[in-house]
Amino acid sequence: MTAARTQVGLYVHIPFCRQRCHFCAFYLDIPKGNRVEAFLLALERELDLLHEHHVLGGRPLDTIYVGGGTPTVIPAPRLSQLLDRIRTTFPVVAQPEVTIEAHPATVDRDDFRRLADAGCTRLSLGAESMNQEEFGPIGRPGVVAETIRAVADAKAVGLTNINLDVMYGLPGQRPEAWQRTLRGILELEPTHISCYALTIEEGTTLAQDIARGTVPAPDDAVQIGMEATAESLLAQAGFVRYEISNYAKPGFACRHNQLYWTDQEYLGLGPSAQSYLGGVRFGNVANLQAYVDDLTQGRLPVSERIPLSAEAQQREALIFGLRLLEGTPAPFQEEHRIVLAELKAKGLILEEAGRIKLTCEGRRFADTVAEALY
């Protein structure tokens, strides 16, 4: 059974980065020439067209999430204009969560002040590591000191709800180095920490480096130990693990990401952005020029649209809900229960008080569980 869909969020994909990190497989572009302004004009047209199509049916946005890419490659005044434009196009609840992702090297105190004045309530900064020597193998630009400075600058203007992204299992990373990163992150006193195990995506520079033997591949056993270290250290610091990769101080879980995991709805703008409305999944074309061309000609840049049957909606609600540590209500479909019984026998899930949850082992093999349920 799916949850009542009472909330809706907006995701805006900013497809620009100054350079591509070696591990990144997301769609992005380099901001050269007039690409940024052409994109922003197309984005405004997309907002207008979606408004004309009444895609939200008058419902107010609970959350706004500006991600990428690196949204703060775009100057803060222009990002502020974008937030204003969203608010004048769609209704917004009285106290929305408005998140902007940023690379620490692309923002300063004045930028944070402008974003706060425009309604930003939450920042997500890509720290990745607090050990400078770990940046090279993953192609992450900048220096650790920029993360420290960015957090201080954000707090100085009142932006105190801050997430820091970190990665573990980096090439050559030792357990003690991972502990230094965690302690360094905790010293910055964020409200939210996202810990991602390094995964190797086909076609990335990192995958090519590993294939050539110039960079060591991640060690599964080491990553498992690092995950346990993160859970222990962060719990001691008052963080609650509420999703496979996410930890938050009480009251600071990411409202926008919870929409995905609790079967709520969301609208995506920008190249490659995904949407889920009215039981239909649809995605924009993953090409900046095609995106701009479609909107210049007055067409929504949707490249695929997949209506989901009631059974498919229930299956996806179960799969996404299992990412939460609290799990998801036990399904009533017999075919799901048969698969779940097999997963339970393998020690990957458990059932408590009418809810299905991943075990510790299941969280390490979440993709395997998802594939079985599909």
WOHU-V783765 format. One record per helix or strand. SS is the DSSP state (@ for helix, = for strand). FROM is the first residue (numbers start at 1). LEN is the number of residues. If there is no record, write none. Layout:
ss->(SS/SS)
from->(FROM/FROM)
len->(LEN/LEN)
This chain:
ss->(=/=/=/@/=/@/@/=/@/@/=/@/@/=/@/=/@/@/=/=/@/=/=/=/@/=/@/=/=/@/=/=/@/@)
from->(8/16/29/35/61/71/76/92/104/109/122/132/144/162/175/192/205/220/239/246/255/265/274/280/288/302/310/324/328/334/349/355/360/366)
len->(7/1/1/18/8/3/14/11/3/9/7/7/13/7/13/6/8/17/5/4/7/5/4/5/9/6/12/1/2/12/4/4/5/8)
